[in-house]
């Protein structure tokens, strides 16, 4: 199953595109040419994250996550936690969620 998320051209290098993923907040980001997709919910208390350089920074309590891996980088996010990654594919200029 594939579900369209956005046009590839809408996700610029080093920027965040907020999207709705089945009623949940999600983000698409492009880092070093590769597009990453995550549910935009901090693993601490569910706050929204914003891309700042190479990290997704929780706007509520300052937790930070690696933008390429989603891995938590500091407290208050649990040290072994990660943002929920969405499996995606890019084809014909469009980004699709691809159910495994």
Helices and strands as residue ranges (DSSP letters): E 2-7, G 8-10, E 16-21, E 24-31, E 34-39, E 49-52, E 55-58, E 64-66, E 88-91, E 94-98
